[in-house]
């Protein structure tokens, strides 16, 4: 009817949420036997705040699917639900149908962004490998001669500016991964100081364990808490014996993929970070905790920020 608002479309809202960098879940009736209050392929979208678009038939079935969708959004893992609308259950639920249906609930996640701070030779390989792995790469450096499209044609964006001026313009959420590979300790610290205050999925910094300890100790002296520092993957990348820039890029992106696909897990057996086996003694003493204190879980850290 002219003048009436058009009903919101599940597919349009799905695209809009993904572009906005927000998580959601989509529930689809994938299999039907007998009579049900909806139809096969019916869809319902559940946003992160619990609001919905579309329907799969209403009633207690839809309420249970809604609850499962909230868990799917948090865990980022799909679920298959089965419902039997038998006579007794159907009567209790107000669904006099008697059929059966399977509902597939899948998470829909935003495209992950990789913020690469520093535009040197390792960054060139990082941008290429991360792009191939499905990350939208953004390269940032304060040198225009390094941060340019000729060196990073595959990047979503290339920014040549002072780091502090760029920070407010960057995405910083659970779908964002920060990789710090600047040209020196001073710049690494400038970026790391910003990164640990953001709810990022991954923070990686290049360097030896000695360098990482020095940087972490300096930040501790500035008042940065251990819970924030314990999120740092440094030395970054999985321990696969990488030597060349290309191999280092593969090792780092592999670590990013692990954080992407296993969000509920913390450190793995190939993690090289100084925090992988617990808080280092030198930092524990500064904090006043026992050296045996385990590394803080990253999922808990994200909630604490």
Secondary structure, DSSP 4 states (H G I P E B T S, - for coil): -TTSPPPPPHHHHHHHHHHTT--EEEEEEEEEES--SS-TT-EEEEETTS-EEE-S--HHHHHHHHHHHHHHHHH---EEEEEE--HHHHHHHT-TT--EEEEEEEEE-PPPEEEEE--SHHHHHHHHHHHHTT-EEEEEES-TTTSSTTT-TT-SEEEES-HHHHHTTS--STTEEEEE--SSHHHHHHHHHHHTTS--SEEEE-S-HHHHHHHHHHHHHTT--HHHHTTEE-S-SBSS---SHHHHHHHHHHHHHHHHH-TT----TTB--TTTTS--HHHHHHHT--TTPPPPPHHHHHHH-
